[in-house]
Amino acid sequence: MPHQILKRGGIQFLFCLAIIIVTISCERGNEVQDPCENCCPEASGINTVTFKNTNSDTLQQLNFEEVNEPCYSMAYFDFYDSQKTNLEIRYNVYYPYDDPDHFQSEPLFNGAICFDISLTIKDSTHSNNYEIEHLEINFKNGYYARYESVYDTNTKIIISKDGGVWDKIEGSFTNAFINYNNVTDTLIIDCRFSAFRWCDI
């Protein structure tokens, strides 16, 4: 009889131990992963870029959800000023040493292979009154050119969503850009973005 009680107690102990192990495993599986450690930037939501000439004729329109090239849009608070937000919008983020087919991608309207848009906005009043502090686009590979935004009264940005860390910042801008090395070369860019707000860096 004592042997049977001991045996039954041992089975109950093993059963309880198994339940505990399964419960812990499930809880770990349901944990929210910290995007600061596990995030891979990607383009999700509406990310479109339209290039126009000075006559407003469309040169090319890109929808990141419809292209084969890898793209991403990411935002993060400025390390030195929490009232500023930096955004990066990148089209075709391959690196040639990672993928030899990088240069075989379909070229853009100007022969470039990829580009990145860098945007810094400032919320000076914390009441959805945003200002563009810095805006440029760099075309790379096959054709390299840096275009700076024309900062004037037409330089405007609309922010439709301003989420915190792990959320999104969404909005749009339309602005003229001048080639840094050739002032006669001007582009107009319409952009709508949905950028994942990453951790402070």
N, C-alpha and C positions, 0 to 999 in steps of 0.2 A: 504493500500500500504506500509506504513512504517513497518507494522507487517510482511508482506511477505518478505521485504528486510532483516529485522532482522532475520527471520527464515532461509532465503537462506544463509545469512552470517554465521549463526550458523552451518548449514550443511556443508558449505565449510570449516569452521574452524575444525570441527570434522573429515572431510575427510583428510585435510592436517595433522592433528595430528596423524591419523591412519597411513598415509604414513611415517611420521617421525619415529613412533614407529617400524614399519616393517623394515625400512631402518637400524635403530640402531641395531635391533635384528639380521639382516642378517650380518652386519658388525662384530658384536660380535661373530657370528657363524663362520666367516671366519678368525678370528684372529688366528695367529700362537701361539700355547700354548708354554709357556716357559718350556723346558724339565727339567730345574733345579728344577721346582716345580711339574711337571706332568709326568716325565719319569719313566717308569718301564723297567729296563734293560732286554734285551732279545737277543737271538742269531738270527741274521738275516744276510743272505749272507752265504758265505762258511766258515764253522767252522768244521774242521775235526782234530781228534787227533788219531795218530797211535802209539801204544806201541810195541816195539821190544826188543828182548833180545840182548845180545852182539854179537850173531852170525847173527844178522839182520833178524832173523825169527820173523814174525808178531805174537804177542800175542793177540792183539785185535785192531780193527779199529772202530772208532765212527764217525758218521756224525750227527751233532746236529739237522739237519733238518729231520732226519729219525728215531730218537729215541723218545720214549714216555716220558722219564724223562724230567723235565724242566731244561733248560740250559740258560746261558747267557754269553755274552762277552761284556765287558765295558772298556773304556779307559778314562783317565783324566790326565791333566797336573799336574805335581808334585807341591804341595803347596809351597815348599821351593825353587824350581829351575825350571823355565819355560822351560829350555832346556831338561828336562826329562819328559817322558811320562810313566805313570803306566798303566798296563793292567791287567785285571782279566778275566780268562776264567773258567767258572764253569759248571760242569756237575752234574745234579741231585741236585738242590738247595733246596729241601724240608728240613724242620726242623721237627724232630720227635714230638715235642709238638704241631705242627700245623697239622700234618697228621700222624696218627698212622700206615698207610700203607707204610711209608717211608722205613722201614727196610725190606719190602717185595719186594722191587725193585730187578730186576735181577742183581746179583752181577757182578762186573768186573772180569777181568782175575785173579786177586789176592784175590778175596773175598771181596774187598771194595765195598761200596755202592755209594760213590760219590768222587769227587776230585775237587780241584781248582788249577789252574796254575797262579802264580804271576810273572809278567814280568815287569822290568823297563828298558827302553831303553833311550839312550842319543844321541842327535843330536849335536855333539860338533862343527860342522862347519856350520850348517844350510844349508847344500848342499847335503842332502840325504846320509850322511855318518853316519850311525847309529851304536851304540855300545850297546851290552847287558851289563847292569850294575848289574842286579840281575835277577835270574831266578830260580824258584823252583816249585815243585808240592807237594801237600799234599793230600794223600788219607785219607778218613775219614769213620767212622761208620762201624763196623764189622771188619775193618782192618785199623789201623792207621799207617801211615809212611810218613815221610817227605824226599823228595829227592832233593838234591841240584845239580844245574848244574855244569858240569865239565868245568871250564873256561880255555880254551886253544885256540890255533890258529884255531881250527875247530869250535869255538863258533861264529856262524854267524847268522845274521837275515836279511831278505829281507823285505823292506817296499815298497809295490806297490802303496799305497795311504796313504797320511798323511793329512787328512782333519782337519779343525778347529772344534771348539765347535759346537755341533749338527750334525756334519758330521761323517765320519767313518775313522778309521785307519785300514788298511788291510795289511797283509803280511804273512810271514811264517818263521819258524825256524826248524832246526834239530839239536839235541844235545844229549849228554850222560848225565845221571843223576845218582848220587850215593846216596844210602840210608844213611841218616844222622846217623843212629845207627848201620849200618852194611855195611862196605865199600866193602864187597864182593857182595853185591846186587846192580846190575847196570841195568839201563833201558836206551834204546834209544827212544826218542820221536820225531816224526815228527808232526808238527802242522801247519795248515793254519787257519788264523783267520780273521774275519771281525767284528771289535769292534766299537760299537757306542761311540763316544767321548762325554762324559758327561761334565758337568760344573766343574770348578775347585773346589776341595774339600780339 
